[in-house]
Amino acid sequence: RVLFRSIKGYVITVLTTARQMVEDRELALKRITQACILAQKKGAKLIGLGGLTSSFSKGGLDLINKVDINITTGHAYTSYNVTQNFFELVRYMDLKKDISIGIVGAAGSVGSTSAKLIAREGFNNLILIDVERKKHYFEDLGKEIHNLNSSTRIEFSHQIKDIKDCDVIIAATNAPEALIKSLDLKEGAIVIDDAQPSDVHPDVLDRKDVLVIEAGVTHTPNINSNFNFGLKNRQDNFCCLAEVFVLASNEWSEHYVINRTSLDLVDEIASLGKELNFTIGKFQNFKELISNEKLLQIKDIINRNGIQN
């Protein structure tokens, strides 16, 4: 018999828009700090930085000396779930290991970690895309990827247009607006979107020949956050929040992911999540649950284009 115990938590909202945070980073950090202090006053022992709150606090680095509370960014479990969606879709679509994979936001913690996890599994054709001011991250990232998979071919880019020929795109930026538009994608493209707010323009969801998956969803049985995140199942939660659930259930008493995660932390949190029977959520996006008919339609297009095994 499995025994469950109740752990009390809070969802605390930072009431600034993504655009406001971009335009006034000082205000954004102030509001994030206030939210953490409120959590501390309510008795929380651990706080997870969801959405843009991680990006605008340097992955929690700016908060360490401001609040007396343990912090995690959610990047470890998010990276795991993003790539689990990728691997599941690869299996379903029967895709080759040399498909072209674009990662938008590749210099960030989730984007770079996803690239390493994918390379570690033997995929060898990556296009890493991020803004030019972050190009200094790419040299070390390229070395880390080649240490994991020496045969991986890597192309670096600062142009979103370079996803046009990609078979699968992972989107993980902190941009306040949608970057990926319908004209950027070829027929049969698969977009795994982790960004909050979304990196994918709503017009992409109207295309019948493109698949968009909300990647940041974890199915968390027996846990209901009592908060409407716009997901398709009441026991679905965003991965960054699920990371907090996993750590809280293990009575974690220190920081977990600050700034950037590592593959060791990803593997650890994945194992702990499996003990709770957490899985990736059903394929969905902010428009709909993805039907089997839609998946088969995309699979047929991919088959016609000749990128399956």
N, C-alpha and C positions, 0 to 999 in steps of 0.2 A: 504493500500500500504506500503510495506517494503522499507525503505530508507537505502541505503548503502553509506558509506563514505570510502574514500581511506586512508589506512595507509601504509606508506612507510617503508620497512624494507630491511635488507641485510642478505644474507647467506655468512658467512665468514669462510674460510677453514683454518684449522691448518695443514700445509704441513709436517707432520711427520707421519710415519706409526705406526701401533699399536705396532709392535716389537720395533721400535726406542723409543717409549714412555716408554715401559716397561724397556728397557735397560738403559735409561737415563731420570730418572724422573725429574731431575732438568731442563734439556732442555725442557721436555714436559711442565712443568709449565711455563717456560719462554715464550714458543710459545703461550700457552693459554692466558697468561697475555697480550702479544702483540696483540692478536686477539681482546681481550676485549677493549684494549686502542684504537685500530682502530675503533671499533664499536662506542666507546664514541666520537671519533673525527668526525665521520660521523653523529653525532646527535642522536644516539640511546639512548632511555631512559631505555630500558630493554634488557637483553641478556639471551638467553637460552643456556645452556651447553649441547650440543648433543654428542652422541657417547661416547668416552672415556674421553672427556674433563672434565666431572664431576668427574669421578673416580680419575683423576690425579691432581685435584685441591681440593681434600677432600670435594667434593660436594659444591664447591664454597667458602669454608671457607678460603682457601689460597688466595682468590682474593679480599676479602672484603676491606682490607686495602691498596690494590694496585690500585684499579680503583674506580672511582666515578660513578657507574652505578648500577642499580637494577639487581638482578640475580635470575634466577630460574634454577633448574636442569632438569625440565621436568619429574621428578620422580612421581609426583602425577597423572598426566594425563596418563603417561605410565602405571603405576600400574593399573589404572582403565581400560584402553584399553586391557591390557594383560588379566585381569580377565574377561572382557566382551567377549573376544574371547573364553576363557575357558567355560564360562556359555553358550554361544551360541552353542558350540560344544557338551556340555553335553546334552542340549535340543535336538539337532539334532540327536545325537546318542542314546538318551534315556538311559543315563548312571545312575547307582545307586549312592547314596550319599556316599557309602562306597568304591568307587573305590580307587585304590592306586595312589596317586598323588606325583610325585617327583618334587622337586624344586631345580634346580642346580644354585648355586649362592644365596642360601637362606639367607646368612648373609648380603647381600647387601641391599640397600634401596628398589629397585624394587622387588627383590626376597622375602624379609621379609614382605613387605607390601602386596604383592600378597598372601602370605601364610595367613595373617590375614584376608584379604577380603574373601578368599575361606572358611576359618574356620567360619567366621561370617555368611556365607550362609548355614552352616549346614554340610559341608563336613568334614569327621572325620578320614581320614587316610592319614597322610602326612609323607613323607620322605624328610627331609631337609638336603641338601648336600652342603658343602663348604669346602675350604681348612682348614687344621688343625689349622693354625695360627689365624683363625677367630672364633675358637670354643667358645671364651668368650662371643660372641654375642648370643649364642644359649640359655643360661639359661634364660635371660630376655625375649627373643622372645617366648620361650616355655610358660612362665607365661602369656604373653600378649595373646597368642593364646588360652590358657585355660580359660582366663577371658572372651573371646568372645564365646567360645564353649567348655564347660567343658568335653564333650565326645570325643573330638578330640584325636586320638592316634598319637603320634609323635615319629618318629625315626630319630636320628641324625647320619649323616655319613660324612666321608671325602673321600669316594670312588665312582667314577663315575659308577663303575660296579653295584652299588646298585640300579640303575634305571632299571635293566634288567627285573624286574617283575612289573614295574609301568605301569599303564594303560594310564596315561597322564603325560607328563613331561613339566614343564615350565623351560626354560633356560634363565638365566639373569646374566651372569658373565661378568667380564671385562678382560677375558683371550684374548690374542692376536691371538690364534689359535683355531681351532675347537676342542671341547672336546668330543662331542657325535658322535660316529661312528656306522656304521651299526650293528656290532656285539653286541653293547650295548643294542639293542632294541628288544623287543619281537614282534611277529606277532600282528598286530592290534594296535600297540602303536601310540599315538598321541603326537607330539612334538610341543609346542607353543614356538617359538624362538624369544626372544626379544633382544638378544645380537647383538651389532655392534662393531667389526666384528662378524659374525655369530658363534654361538656355535656348529653348526651342520655341519659335514663333507659332502661335495658334494655327496659322495657315498650313503648317506642315501636317497637322493632324487631319486635315481635310483630304490629303492625298491617299488614294487607295493603294498605291504602289510603294509606300514607305511605311516602316514600322517604327514607332516611338514607344519606348518603355520607360516608365518612371523607376529609376534604379534604386532609389534610396528608401525602399519599403521592406520592412521585416515583419513577418507574421509572428506574433508573440502570443501564443495560446495562453489563456487564463489571465491575460493582462488587458485591461481596458483603461485607457488614459482619460476617459470621460472628457475628451476634447476633440472637436471636429477638425481634423487635419485635411479633410477633403479626400481621404483614402477610401477604398472600395469595400473594406471589411472593418468592423468595429474593433477587431483584435489585430489590425495592422497598425504599425507605428513606424515613424521614420527611424532610420538606422542609427542616427546620432543619439536619439532617445533610447533606442534599444541597447546601445552600449552602456548607458547609465543603468538600465534594468539589470544587465548582466553583472556589472560591477557591484551594484547594491545587493544583489542576491548572494554575492560572495563576500559581503561585508568589507569591501575595499576601503582601505584607510590611508591612501596616499594618492598623489596625482597619478594619472594613467598616461594619457597622450597630451603632451604640451608641445605646441608648435607643430612639429612633424612626427608622424608615426614611423614605425619600423616594421619590417616583415615579421620579426619575432613577436611584436605586440599583436599584429594581425592574426598570426597563427594561434596565439594564446586566446584572444577574445573569440575567435571562431570556435575553438574547442569548448570554451566555457558556454557559448551560445547553444551549441549542440546539446549540452547537458540539460538545457531548459527547453529543448525541442523547438527552438527558434529556427525558422527557415526563411528563404526569400519569399516575398509576397507573390500572389498571383500576378501575372503580367497585366499591367494597367498603365494608363496615363491619366492626366487630369480631365480627359474627355470621357474615357470609357475603360471598362474591363476588356482586355483583348480576347476576342473569340478565337476558337479553333479555326473557324473559317478564315479569319484574317491571317492567322499564322500560316495556314496552308497556302493562301494566296501569295504571300511573300515568298514562301518556299518554292512555289512554282516559278516565280519570277527569277529567283536566284538560280534555279535549275536551268532555266532557259539561258541565263547569262554565263553558265558554265563555271561557277566558282565552288561547286560542291565536290566532295570526294568521289 
